[in-house]
């Protein structure tokens, strides 16, 4: 007994002196710690996810993630640290769920690091998902806006948009000097899109109108405060955002004479290697491009055969499947499809399809997301190039899932409308992604896709 008391006293003294060896962190604690470090260098992601709280979250919501070479180096260094720390855990001692999360984190961080060597052949300015598209999207879709502080943070972040665009322009110039140019048709589409964005008066720009619309339903914003914030946003768009856009347009216009219509990665020194990397990143397989192409040809033939049978059942028997699809698309087109009335109607129809799908899902799914999903059109400057898309809700419920629809003429038809709505919302991306955000049984990096989306999983 005396020996046990002596050992207990020695242990207590050791603890008081700070000499006790701290317990090794659990893998779950590591997941939380590393994801927090990751989000602190990604303010746009932290804003979208509402990852932190209090002053730390407020500070991040007043920023926009840079896209400079130095920032990418910082991110790569952190990814390398995360991989090294992850390897210190004995996978054999983890639960099955923990091993799955560890494997996923390792795969994503490793893929990110492998992709860094190909960053020099990615176009920072382009019509589908360049910085010129991401910057407006970060604010108009992803930035929560429910309170006065949210609105103030929005305007503060808007003050960084011009700087972030100039950073992308500098990268574009550096790549062009190294012989890496987008194909001519990409440059032309991007220039036109950016001109459309910067041609309207600042008061009509989506960065201003979205802020004003959301402030109208936000809590605790007086008319005077709303007016002042809107005026501040207009000034920023007119004095900083538009000039940065015009500098970027001038840069792309200067690249046009040197560009060609060649689009393949084969143009670049490490193009074949880069293509293989991106193929693996998007599909998670080790299949070659030719093997995947053969799967595509086989699936197209199978689907067209099924479509031919269905077309014959509704009396469309003449022409190829493609021609009959076009006939049906035109037959089901909205009257006067370019009109504001038709544009409003298709959004109402999509919303009705989603609400109906939600009702019918109750008898088919025992688990359904609690968060809502809304339907909205893309801003007009994006609709010519954008594909229909879904943006996940914020984990704290401050922002719904968002289904965006491009209202260009060929999409103004009821042909395929239900299929598209089901894919993007219920029981598609919204059910999968919103439920993932709400799932407390997985680490937060999986809830919010902190290290990016895996297309084979997300689309599959």
Sine and cosine of phi, psi and omega as CSV:
sin_phi,cos_phi,sin_psi,cos_psi,sin_omega,cos_omega
0.00,0.00,-0.68,0.73,0.00,-1.00
-0.88,0.48,-0.63,0.78,0.00,-1.00
-0.90,0.43,-0.65,0.76,0.01,-1.00
-0.90,0.43,-0.65,0.76,0.03,-1.00
-0.90,0.43,-0.64,0.77,0.02,-1.00
-0.89,0.45,-0.70,0.72,0.02,-1.00
-0.89,0.46,-0.64,0.77,0.00,-1.00
-0.90,0.44,-0.66,0.75,0.02,-1.00
-0.91,0.42,-0.67,0.74,0.04,-1.00
-0.88,0.47,-0.64,0.77,0.02,-1.00
-0.90,0.43,-0.67,0.74,-0.01,-1.00
-0.90,0.43,-0.67,0.74,0.03,-1.00
-0.89,0.46,-0.66,0.75,0.01,-1.00
-0.87,0.49,-0.67,0.74,0.01,-1.00
-0.90,0.44,-0.69,0.73,-0.02,-1.00
-0.90,0.44,-0.56,0.83,0.00,-1.00
-0.99,0.12,0.02,1.00,0.01,-1.00
0.95,0.31,0.37,0.93,-0.06,-1.00
-1.00,-0.07,-0.16,0.99,-0.03,-1.00
-0.94,0.35,0.65,-0.76,0.02,-1.00
-0.96,0.28,0.85,-0.53,-0.03,-1.00
-0.91,0.42,0.51,-0.86,0.04,-1.00
-0.91,0.41,0.61,-0.79,0.02,-1.00
-0.90,0.44,0.65,-0.76,0.01,-1.00
-0.91,0.42,0.53,-0.85,0.06,-1.00
-0.98,0.22,0.31,-0.95,0.04,-1.00
-0.89,0.46,-0.56,0.83,0.01,-1.00
-0.92,0.39,-0.63,0.78,0.06,-1.00
-0.91,0.40,-0.61,0.79,0.05,-1.00
-0.89,0.45,-0.71,0.71,0.02,-1.00
-0.81,0.58,-0.74,0.68,-0.03,-1.00
-0.90,0.43,-0.72,0.70,-0.06,-1.00
-0.91,0.42,-0.72,0.69,-0.06,-1.00
-0.93,0.36,-0.62,0.78,0.02,-1.00
-0.89,0.45,-0.62,0.79,0.05,-1.00
-0.89,0.45,-0.68,0.74,0.05,-1.00
-0.88,0.48,-0.65,0.76,-0.01,-1.00
-0.90,0.44,-0.69,0.72,-0.05,-1.00
-0.94,0.34,-0.47,0.88,0.00,-1.00
-0.93,0.37,-0.41,0.91,0.07,-1.00
-0.99,-0.11,0.05,1.00,0.01,-1.00
-0.82,-0.57,0.95,0.32,-0.08,-1.00
-0.85,0.53,-0.56,0.83,0.01,-1.00
-0.91,0.42,-0.65,0.76,0.04,-1.00
-0.93,0.36,-0.65,0.76,0.03,-1.00
-0.89,0.46,-0.59,0.80,0.04,-1.00
-0.92,0.40,-0.74,0.67,-0.03,-1.00
-0.87,0.49,-0.66,0.76,-0.04,-1.00
-1.00,0.09,-0.22,0.98,-0.15,-0.99
0.78,0.63,0.81,0.59,-0.23,-0.97
-0.95,0.31,-0.66,0.75,-0.03,-1.00
-0.97,-0.24,-0.35,-0.94,0.05,-1.00
-0.48,-0.88,0.20,-0.98,0.09,-1.00
0.91,0.42,-0.47,-0.88,-0.07,-1.00
-0.85,0.53,-0.59,0.81,-0.01,-1.00
-0.89,0.45,-0.69,0.72,0.01,-1.00
-0.92,0.38,-0.65,0.76,0.03,-1.00
-0.85,0.53,-0.69,0.73,-0.01,-1.00
-0.89,0.46,-0.63,0.77,0.01,-1.00
-0.94,0.35,-0.58,0.82,-0.03,-1.00
-0.95,0.31,-0.13,0.99,0.07,-1.00
-0.99,-0.12,0.16,0.99,-0.04,-1.00
-0.80,-0.60,0.26,-0.97,0.13,-0.99
-0.78,-0.63,0.71,-0.71,-0.05,-1.00
-0.85,0.53,0.75,-0.66,0.07,-1.00
-0.93,0.37,0.21,-0.98,0.10,-0.99
-0.66,-0.76,0.73,0.68,-0.01,-1.00
-0.99,-0.11,0.33,-0.94,0.10,-1.00
-0.82,0.57,-0.62,0.78,0.00,-1.00
-0.90,0.44,-0.65,0.76,0.01,-1.00
-0.91,0.41,-0.68,0.73,0.02,-1.00
-0.89,0.46,-0.58,0.82,0.07,-1.00
-0.91,0.42,-0.66,0.75,0.04,-1.00
-0.88,0.47,-0.69,0.73,0.00,-1.00
-0.90,0.43,-0.66,0.75,0.00,-1.00
-0.90,0.44,-0.65,0.76,0.02,-1.00
-0.89,0.46,-0.67,0.74,0.01,-1.00
-0.92,0.40,-0.64,0.77,0.04,-1.00
-0.88,0.48,-0.66,0.75,0.03,-1.00
-0.89,0.46,-0.67,0.75,0.05,-1.00
-0.89,0.46,-0.69,0.73,0.00,-1.00
-0.87,0.49,-0.67,0.74,0.03,-1.00
-0.89,0.45,-0.67,0.74,0.00,-1.00
-0.90,0.44,-0.69,0.73,0.00,-1.00
-0.92,0.40,-0.61,0.79,-0.01,-1.00
-0.90,0.43,-0.60,0.80,-0.04,-1.00
-0.94,0.35,-0.26,0.97,0.01,-1.00
-0.96,0.29,-0.26,0.97,-0.01,-1.00
-1.00,0.06,0.68,-0.74,0.04,-1.00
-0.99,0.17,0.96,-0.28,-0.07,-1.00
-0.88,0.48,-0.47,0.88,-0.04,-1.00
-0.93,0.37,-0.29,0.96,-0.01,-1.00
-0.99,-0.12,0.01,1.00,-0.03,-1.00
-1.00,-0.02,0.37,-0.93,0.14,-0.99
-0.96,0.29,0.23,-0.97,0.01,-1.00
-0.86,0.51,-0.67,0.75,0.00,-1.00
-0.90,0.43,-0.65,0.76,0.02,-1.00
-0.92,0.39,-0.64,0.77,0.03,-1.00
-0.89,0.46,-0.66,0.75,0.02,-1.00
-0.87,0.49,-0.71,0.70,0.01,-1.00
-0.90,0.43,-0.66,0.75,0.01,-1.00
-0.90,0.43,-0.67,0.74,0.01,-1.00
-0.89,0.45,-0.66,0.76,-0.01,-1.00
-0.91,0.41,-0.73,0.69,0.02,-1.00
-0.87,0.50,-0.70,0.72,0.00,-1.00
-0.88,0.48,-0.70,0.71,-0.03,-1.00
-0.88,0.47,-0.69,0.72,-0.07,-1.00
-0.94,0.34,-0.70,0.71,0.00,-1.00
-0.92,0.39,-0.63,0.78,0.03,-1.00
-0.90,0.43,-0.67,0.74,0.01,-1.00
-0.89,0.45,-0.65,0.76,0.03,-1.00
-0.88,0.48,-0.71,0.71,-0.01,-1.00
-0.91,0.42,-0.65,0.76,0.02,-1.00
-0.89,0.46,-0.53,0.85,-0.04,-1.00
-0.98,0.20,-0.25,0.97,-0.05,-1.00
-0.87,0.50,-0.56,0.83,-0.04,-1.00
-0.93,0.36,-0.22,0.98,0.00,-1.00
-0.96,-0.28,0.09,1.00,-0.03,-1.00
-0.88,0.48,-0.48,0.88,-0.05,-1.00
-0.94,0.35,-0.17,0.99,0.04,-1.00
-0.91,-0.41,0.28,0.96,0.15,-0.99
-1.00,-0.09,0.63,-0.78,-0.05,-1.00
-1.00,-0.01,0.90,-0.43,-0.01,-1.00
-0.93,0.37,-0.44,0.90,0.03,-1.00
-0.88,-0.48,0.92,-0.39,0.06,-1.00
-0.32,-0.95,0.30,-0.96,-0.28,-0.96
-0.97,0.25,-0.33,0.94,-0.07,-1.00
-1.00,-0.03,-0.81,0.59,-0.03,-1.00
-0.54,-0.84,0.63,0.78,0.09,-1.00
-0.97,0.23,0.06,-1.00,0.04,-1.00
-0.86,0.51,-0.55,0.84,0.02,-1.00
-0.90,0.45,-0.38,0.92,0.07,-1.00
-1.00,-0.07,-0.67,0.74,-0.07,-1.00
-0.91,0.42,-0.63,0.77,-0.06,-1.00
-0.87,0.49,-0.79,0.62,0.06,-1.00
-0.88,0.47,-0.59,0.81,-0.04,-1.00
-0.92,0.40,-0.63,0.78,0.00,-1.00
-0.83,0.56,-0.64,0.77,-0.05,-1.00
-1.00,0.03,-0.74,0.67,-0.14,-0.99
-0.97,0.24,-0.42,0.91,-0.03,-1.00
-0.93,-0.38,-0.72,0.69,-0.18,-0.98
-1.00,-0.01,-0.40,0.92,-0.09,-1.00
-0.98,0.19,0.87,-0.49,0.03,-1.00
-0.89,0.46,0.56,-0.83,-0.01,-1.00
-0.50,-0.87,1.00,0.10,-0.03,-1.00
-0.84,-0.54,-0.24,0.97,-0.08,-1.00
-0.68,-0.73,0.12,-0.99,0.05,-1.00
-0.88,0.48,-0.68,0.73,0.00,-1.00
-0.89,0.46,-0.64,0.77,0.06,-1.00
-0.85,0.52,-0.70,0.72,-0.02,-1.00
-0.91,0.41,-0.65,0.76,0.04,-1.00
-0.90,0.43,-0.65,0.76,0.05,-1.00
-0.90,0.43,-0.62,0.78,0.04,-1.00
-0.85,0.53,-0.75,0.66,-0.03,-1.00
-0.91,0.41,-0.61,0.79,0.05,-1.00
-0.89,0.45,-0.69,0.73,0.03,-1.00
-0.91,0.41,-0.60,0.80,0.05,-1.00
-0.85,0.53,-0.52,0.85,0.03,-1.00
-0.91,0.41,-0.20,0.98,0.04,-1.00
-0.99,-0.17,-0.12,0.99,-0.09,-1.00
-0.88,0.47,-0.70,0.71,-0.01,-1.00
-0.87,0.50,-0.67,0.74,0.02,-1.00
-0.90,0.44,-0.69,0.72,0.00,-1.00
-0.91,0.42,-0.59,0.81,0.05,-1.00
-0.93,0.37,-0.65,0.76,0.05,-1.00
-0.89,0.46,-0.57,0.83,0.07,-1.00
-0.89,0.45,-0.68,0.73,0.03,-1.00
-0.91,0.41,-0.62,0.79,0.03,-1.00
-0.89,0.45,-0.66,0.75,0.03,-1.00
-0.89,0.46,-0.65,0.76,0.06,-1.00
-0.90,0.44,-0.65,0.76,0.01,-1.00
-0.89,0.46,-0.67,0.74,0.03,-1.00
-0.89,0.45,-0.69,0.72,-0.02,-1.00
-0.90,0.45,-0.64,0.77,0.01,-1.00
-0.93,0.38,-0.65,0.76,0.02,-1.00
-0.89,0.46,-0.62,0.78,0.02,-1.00
-0.90,0.43,-0.45,0.89,0.03,-1.00
-1.00,-0.01,0.08,1.00,0.04,-1.00
1.00,0.01,0.18,0.98,0.01,-1.00
-0.98,-0.19,0.98,-0.21,-0.03,-1.00
-0.87,-0.49,0.64,-0.77,0.15,-0.99
-0.90,0.44,0.42,-0.91,0.10,-1.00
-0.89,0.46,0.37,-0.93,-0.10,-0.99
-0.84,0.54,-0.67,0.74,-0.07,-1.00
-0.92,0.38,-0.49,0.87,0.07,-1.00
-0.94,0.34,-0.70,0.72,0.04,-1.00
-0.86,0.51,-0.71,0.71,-0.03,-1.00
-0.89,0.45,-0.71,0.70,0.00,-1.00
-0.90,0.43,-0.64,0.77,-0.03,-1.00
-0.93,0.37,-0.68,0.73,0.02,-1.00
-0.87,0.50,-0.71,0.70,0.00,-1.00
-0.89,0.46,-0.70,0.71,0.00,-1.00
-0.88,0.48,-0.70,0.72,-0.03,-1.00
-0.93,0.36,-0.56,0.83,0.09,-1.00
-0.90,0.44,-0.67,0.74,0.03,-1.00
-0.88,0.47,-0.60,0.80,0.01,-1.00
-0.92,0.40,-0.64,0.77,-0.15,-0.99
-0.99,-0.15,0.07,1.00,-0.07,-1.00
-1.00,0.04,-0.46,0.89,-0.04,-1.00
-0.97,0.23,0.24,-0.97,0.08,-1.00
-0.91,0.40,0.51,-0.86,0.00,-1.00
-0.79,0.61,-0.56,0.83,-0.04,-1.00
-0.91,0.43,-0.38,0.92,-0.03,-1.00
-0.98,-0.22,0.03,1.00,0.00,-1.00
-0.95,0.31,0.60,-0.80,-0.01,-1.00
-0.83,0.56,-0.50,0.87,0.03,-1.00
-0.90,0.44,-0.46,0.89,0.02,-1.00
-1.00,-0.06,-0.74,0.67,-0.07,-1.00
-0.91,0.42,-0.61,0.79,0.02,-1.00
-0.90,0.43,-0.70,0.72,0.06,-1.00
-0.84,0.55,-0.74,0.67,-0.05,-1.00
-0.90,0.44,-0.67,0.74,0.00,-1.00
-0.89,0.45,-0.67,0.74,-0.03,-1.00
-0.96,0.29,-0.52,0.85,0.06,-1.00
-0.90,0.43,-0.47,0.88,-0.04,-1.00
-0.89,0.46,-0.47,0.88,-0.01,-1.00
-0.93,-0.35,0.05,1.00,0.00,-1.00
-0.97,0.24,0.29,-0.96,-0.05,-1.00
-1.00,-0.03,0.70,-0.72,0.19,-0.98
0.97,0.26,0.39,0.92,0.05,-1.00
-0.95,-0.31,0.89,-0.47,-0.01,-1.00
-0.98,0.21,0.33,-0.94,0.05,-1.00
-0.83,0.56,-0.59,0.80,0.00,-1.00
-0.92,0.38,-0.68,0.73,0.03,-1.00
-0.91,0.42,-0.66,0.75,0.01,-1.00
-0.88,0.48,-0.69,0.73,0.00,-1.00
-0.90,0.44,-0.67,0.74,-0.02,-1.00
-0.92,0.38,-0.65,0.76,0.01,-1.00
-0.92,0.38,-0.64,0.76,0.04,-1.00
-0.90,0.44,-0.68,0.73,0.01,-1.00
-0.89,0.46,-0.64,0.77,0.04,-1.00
-0.90,0.44,-0.64,0.77,0.03,-1.00
-0.92,0.40,-0.68,0.73,0.04,-1.00
-0.85,0.53,-0.69,0.73,-0.02,-1.00
-0.90,0.45,-0.68,0.73,0.01,-1.00
-0.89,0.45,-0.67,0.74,0.01,-1.00
-0.89,0.45,-0.68,0.73,-0.05,-1.00
-0.95,0.30,-0.58,0.81,-0.12,-0.99
-0.99,-0.16,-0.36,0.93,-0.05,-1.00
-0.84,-0.54,-0.77,0.64,-0.10,-1.00
-0.93,0.38,-0.81,0.59,-0.04,-1.00
-0.87,0.50,-0.71,0.71,0.05,-1.00
-0.86,0.52,-0.63,0.78,0.02,-1.00
-0.92,0.40,-0.63,0.78,0.04,-1.00
-0.89,0.45,-0.66,0.75,-0.04,-1.00
-0.94,0.35,-0.55,0.84,0.10,-1.00
-0.91,0.41,-0.62,0.78,0.03,-1.00
-0.92,0.38,-0.66,0.75,0.03,-1.00
-0.87,0.50,-0.70,0.71,0.01,-1.00
-0.87,0.49,-0.62,0.79,0.03,-1.00
-0.90,0.44,-0.71,0.71,-0.01,-1.00
-0.93,0.38,-0.61,0.79,0.04,-1.00
-0.89,0.46,-0.58,0.81,0.03,-1.00
-0.94,0.35,-0.40,0.92,0.01,-1.00
-0.99,0.13,-0.36,0.93,-0.08,-1.00
-0.82,0.58,-0.75,0.66,-0.05,-1.00
-0.88,0.48,-0.40,0.92,-0.03,-1.00
-1.00,-0.05,-0.12,0.99,-0.09,-1.00
-1.00,0.06,0.26,-0.97,0.07,-1.00
-0.74,-0.67,0.04,-1.00,0.03,-1.00
-1.00,0.06,-0.03,1.00,0.04,-1.00
-0.93,0.36,0.75,-0.66,-0.09,-1.00
-0.87,-0.49,-0.28,0.96,-0.13,-0.99
-0.94,0.33,0.47,-0.88,0.07,-1.00
-0.92,0.39,-0.26,0.96,0.04,-1.00
-0.85,0.53,-0.29,0.96,-0.01,-1.00
-0.92,0.40,-0.41,0.91,-0.14,-0.99
-0.98,-0.18,0.39,-0.92,-0.10,-1.00
-0.82,0.57,-0.71,0.71,0.00,-1.00
-0.96,-0.29,0.51,0.86,-0.10,-0.99
-0.88,0.48,-0.73,0.69,-0.03,-1.00
-0.89,0.45,-0.65,0.76,0.03,-1.00
-0.91,0.42,-0.68,0.73,0.02,-1.00
-0.90,0.44,-0.67,0.75,-0.01,-1.00
-0.87,0.49,-0.69,0.73,0.01,-1.00
-0.89,0.46,-0.63,0.78,0.02,-1.00
-0.89,0.45,-0.77,0.64,-0.05,-1.00
-0.92,0.39,-0.53,0.85,0.06,-1.00
-0.88,0.47,-0.70,0.71,0.02,-1.00
-0.93,0.37,-0.65,0.76,-0.03,-1.00
-0.89,0.46,-0.65,0.76,-0.04,-1.00
-0.99,0.17,-0.53,0.85,-0.12,-0.99
-0.96,-0.27,-0.34,0.94,-0.08,-1.00
0.91,0.41,0.14,0.99,0.00,-1.00
-0.98,-0.21,0.15,-0.99,0.11,-0.99
-0.96,-0.29,0.29,0.96,-0.01,-1.00
-0.94,0.34,0.48,-0.88,0.04,-1.00
-0.99,0.15,0.23,-0.97,0.03,-1.00
-0.88,0.48,-0.64,0.76,0.00,-1.00
-0.90,0.43,-0.64,0.77,0.02,-1.00
-0.90,0.43,-0.68,0.73,0.01,-1.00
-0.93,0.38,-0.60,0.80,0.03,-1.00
-0.88,0.47,-0.64,0.77,0.02,-1.00
-0.91,0.42,-0.61,0.79,0.09,-1.00
-0.87,0.49,-0.69,0.72,0.02,-1.00
-0.86,0.50,-0.72,0.70,0.01,-1.00
-0.88,0.48,-0.68,0.74,-0.01,-1.00
-0.90,0.44,-0.67,0.74,-0.02,-1.00
-0.93,0.36,-0.63,0.78,0.05,-1.00
-0.87,0.49,-0.69,0.73,0.01,-1.00
-0.89,0.46,-0.67,0.74,-0.01,-1.00
-0.90,0.43,-0.72,0.70,-0.04,-1.00
-0.93,0.38,-0.66,0.75,0.01,-1.00
-0.89,0.45,-0.57,0.82,0.05,-1.00
-0.90,0.43,-0.68,0.74,0.05,-1.00
-0.91,0.42,-0.64,0.76,0.01,-1.00
-0.90,0.43,-0.64,0.77,0.02,-1.00
-0.85,0.52,-0.68,0.73,0.02,-1.00
-0.88,0.48,-0.70,0.71,-0.01,-1.00
-0.92,0.38,-0.65,0.76,0.03,-1.00
-0.87,0.49,-0.66,0.75,0.01,-1.00
-0.90,0.43,-0.55,0.83,0.02,-1.00
-0.92,0.40,-0.44,0.90,0.01,-1.00
-0.97,-0.24,0.24,0.97,0.13,-0.99
1.00,0.03,0.13,0.99,0.06,-1.00
-0.99,-0.12,0.98,-0.18,-0.13,-0.99
-0.89,-0.45,-0.25,0.97,-0.09,-1.00
-0.99,-0.17,0.66,-0.75,0.07,-1.00
1.00,-0.05,0.13,-0.99,0.02,-1.00
-0.95,0.30,0.21,-0.98,0.06,-1.00
-0.86,0.51,-0.65,0.76,0.02,-1.00
-0.88,0.47,-0.69,0.73,0.00,-1.00
-0.91,0.41,-0.65,0.76,0.01,-1.00
-0.94,0.33,-0.53,0.85,0.10,-1.00
-0.89,0.46,-0.67,0.74,0.02,-1.00
-0.92,0.40,-0.62,0.79,0.05,-1.00
-0.87,0.50,-0.70,0.71,-0.03,-1.00
-0.94,0.34,-0.60,0.80,0.05,-1.00
-0.86,0.51,-0.71,0.70,0.00,-1.00
-0.93,0.36,-0.60,0.80,0.01,-1.00
-0.90,0.45,-0.57,0.82,-0.05,-1.00
-0.99,-0.17,0.23,0.97,0.00,-1.00
-0.93,0.37,0.54,-0.84,0.05,-1.00
-0.93,0.38,0.62,-0.79,0.06,-1.00
-0.86,0.51,0.69,-0.72,0.00,-1.00
0.74,0.68,0.89,0.45,-0.20,-0.98
-0.89,0.45,-0.33,0.95,0.00,-1.00
-1.00,0.07,-0.09,1.00,-0.09,-1.00
-0.98,0.20,0.39,-0.92,0.07,-1.00
-0.89,0.46,-0.56,0.83,0.00,-1.00
-0.88,0.47,-0.70,0.71,0.01,-1.00
-0.92,0.39,-0.63,0.77,0.00,-1.00
-0.89,0.45,-0.66,0.75,0.04,-1.00
-0.92,0.39,-0.63,0.78,-0.07,-1.00
-0.92,0.39,-0.64,0.77,-0.03,-1.00
-0.92,0.39,-0.56,0.83,0.06,-1.00
-0.93,0.38,-0.65,0.76,0.06,-1.00
-0.89,0.45,-0.65,0.76,0.00,-1.00
-0.91,0.42,-0.67,0.74,0.03,-1.00
-0.89,0.45,-0.68,0.74,0.02,-1.00
-0.88,0.47,-0.64,0.77,0.02,-1.00
-0.91,0.41,-0.62,0.78,0.04,-1.00
-0.89,0.46,-0.69,0.73,-0.01,-1.00
-0.91,0.41,-0.70,0.71,0.01,-1.00
-0.89,0.45,-0.64,0.77,0.03,-1.00
-0.91,0.42,-0.66,0.75,0.02,-1.00
-0.89,0.45,-0.61,0.79,0.03,-1.00
-0.89,0.46,-0.68,0.73,0.01,-1.00
-0.89,0.46,-0.72,0.69,-0.05,-1.00
-0.95,0.32,-0.40,0.92,-0.01,-1.00
-0.94,0.35,-0.35,0.94,-0.06,-1.00
-0.87,0.49,-0.51,0.86,-0.02,-1.00
-1.00,0.01,-0.07,1.00,-0.08,-1.00
-0.91,-0.41,-0.43,0.90,-0.08,-1.00
-0.83,-0.56,0.81,-0.59,0.07,-1.00
-0.99,0.12,-0.35,0.94,0.07,-1.00
-0.89,-0.46,0.84,-0.54,0.01,-1.00
-0.69,-0.72,0.53,-0.85,-0.02,-1.00
-0.91,0.42,0.54,-0.84,0.03,-1.00
-0.99,0.15,-0.52,0.85,-0.06,-1.00
-0.95,0.32,0.54,-0.84,0.00,-1.00
-0.99,0.15,0.20,-0.98,0.12,-0.99
-0.77,-0.64,0.65,-0.76,0.02,-1.00
-0.87,-0.49,0.37,-0.93,0.02,-1.00
-0.91,-0.41,0.74,-0.67,0.06,-1.00
-0.52,-0.86,0.46,-0.89,0.03,-1.00
-0.98,0.22,0.38,-0.93,0.17,-0.99
-0.93,0.36,0.46,-0.89,0.18,-0.98
-0.84,0.55,0.51,-0.86,-0.11,-0.99
-0.86,0.51,-0.52,0.86,-0.05,-1.00
-0.92,0.38,-0.31,0.95,-0.05,-1.00
-0.98,-0.22,-0.28,0.96,-0.24,-0.97
-0.91,0.41,-0.41,0.91,-0.02,-1.00
-0.94,0.35,-0.50,0.86,-0.11,-0.99
-0.93,-0.37,-0.31,0.95,-0.15,-0.99
-0.98,0.21,0.47,-0.88,0.18,-0.98
-0.97,-0.22,0.44,-0.90,0.07,-1.00
-0.82,0.57,0.62,-0.79,-0.10,-1.00
-0.50,-0.87,0.24,-0.97,0.03,-1.00
-0.78,-0.63,0.70,-0.71,0.08,-1.00
-0.90,-0.43,0.75,-0.66,-0.07,-1.00
-0.91,0.42,0.45,-0.90,0.07,-1.00
-0.97,0.23,0.25,-0.97,0.12,-0.99
-0.97,0.23,0.57,-0.82,-0.06,-1.00
-0.89,0.45,-0.47,0.88,-0.04,-1.00
-1.00,0.03,0.11,0.99,0.04,-1.00
0.99,0.15,0.11,0.99,-0.06,-1.00
-0.98,0.19,-0.17,0.99,0.03,-1.00
-0.55,-0.84,0.73,-0.69,-0.01,-1.00
-0.98,0.20,0.21,-0.98,0.23,-0.97
-0.90,0.43,0.57,-0.82,-0.11,-0.99
-0.78,-0.63,0.86,-0.51,0.09,-1.00
-0.99,-0.17,0.89,-0.46,0.01,-1.00
-0.96,-0.29,0.69,-0.72,-0.06,-1.00
-0.86,-0.51,0.80,-0.60,0.09,-1.00
-0.99,0.15,0.84,-0.54,-0.10,-0.99
-0.99,-0.12,0.77,0.63,0.13,-0.99
-0.99,0.12,0.29,-0.96,-0.22,-0.98
-0.83,0.56,-0.68,0.73,-0.08,-1.00
-0.94,0.34,-0.25,0.97,0.04,-1.00
-1.00,-0.10,-0.05,1.00,-0.05,-1.00
-1.00,0.06,0.88,0.47,-0.03,-1.00
-0.55,-0.84,0.45,-0.89,0.05,-1.00
-0.99,0.14,-0.14,0.99,0.04,-1.00
-0.92,0.40,0.89,-0.45,0.01,-1.00
0.99,0.17,0.06,1.00,-0.10,-0.99
-0.91,0.40,-0.69,0.72,0.00,-1.00
-0.91,0.41,-0.67,0.74,0.01,-1.00
-0.85,0.52,-0.70,0.72,0.00,-1.00
-0.89,0.45,-0.71,0.71,-0.01,-1.00
-0.89,0.45,-0.67,0.74,0.01,-1.00
-0.90,0.43,-0.64,0.77,0.00,-1.00
-0.91,0.42,-0.72,0.70,-0.09,-1.00
-0.98,0.20,-0.42,0.91,-0.12,-0.99
-0.81,-0.59,-1.00,-0.01,-0.11,-0.99
-0.90,-0.44,0.88,-0.47,0.14,0.99
-0.98,-0.20,0.56,0.83,-0.09,-1.00
-1.00,-0.02,-0.84,-0.53,-0.15,-0.99
-0.85,0.53,-0.61,0.79,-0.04,-1.00
-0.91,0.41,-0.74,0.67,0.01,-1.00
-0.86,0.51,-0.70,0.71,-0.05,-1.00
-0.94,0.35,-0.78,0.63,-0.15,-0.99
-0.98,0.22,-0.70,0.72,0.00,-1.00
-0.91,0.41,-0.62,0.78,0.04,-1.00
-0.92,0.39,-0.58,0.81,0.07,-1.00
-0.89,0.46,-0.68,0.73,0.03,-1.00
-0.87,0.50,-0.59,0.81,-0.06,-1.00
-1.00,0.06,-0.12,0.99,-0.12,-0.99
-0.99,0.17,0.98,-0.21,-0.04,-1.00
-0.98,0.21,-0.07,1.00,-0.04,-1.00
-1.00,0.09,-0.05,1.00,0.03,-1.00
-0.86,-0.51,0.40,-0.92,0.03,-1.00
-0.85,0.52,0.42,-0.91,-0.08,-1.00
-0.89,0.45,-0.49,0.87,0.00,-1.00
-0.90,0.43,-0.47,0.88,0.07,-1.00
-0.99,0.16,-0.58,0.81,0.02,-1.00
-0.85,0.52,-0.70,0.71,-0.14,-0.99
-0.96,-0.27,0.11,0.99,-0.04,-1.00
0.80,0.60,0.80,0.60,-0.12,-0.99
-0.86,0.51,-0.53,0.85,-0.06,-1.00
-0.97,-0.23,0.33,0.94,0.07,-1.00
0.97,-0.25,0.13,-0.99,-0.02,-1.00
-0.99,-0.14,0.56,-0.83,0.12,-0.99
-0.96,-0.27,0.92,-0.38,-0.14,-0.99
-0.85,0.53,-0.63,0.78,-0.02,-1.00
-0.87,0.50,-0.55,0.84,0.03,-1.00
-0.99,0.11,-0.77,0.64,-0.08,-1.00
-0.89,0.45,-0.67,0.74,-0.01,-1.00
-1.00,0.01,-0.48,0.88,-0.03,-1.00
-0.95,0.32,0.00,0.00,0.00,0.00
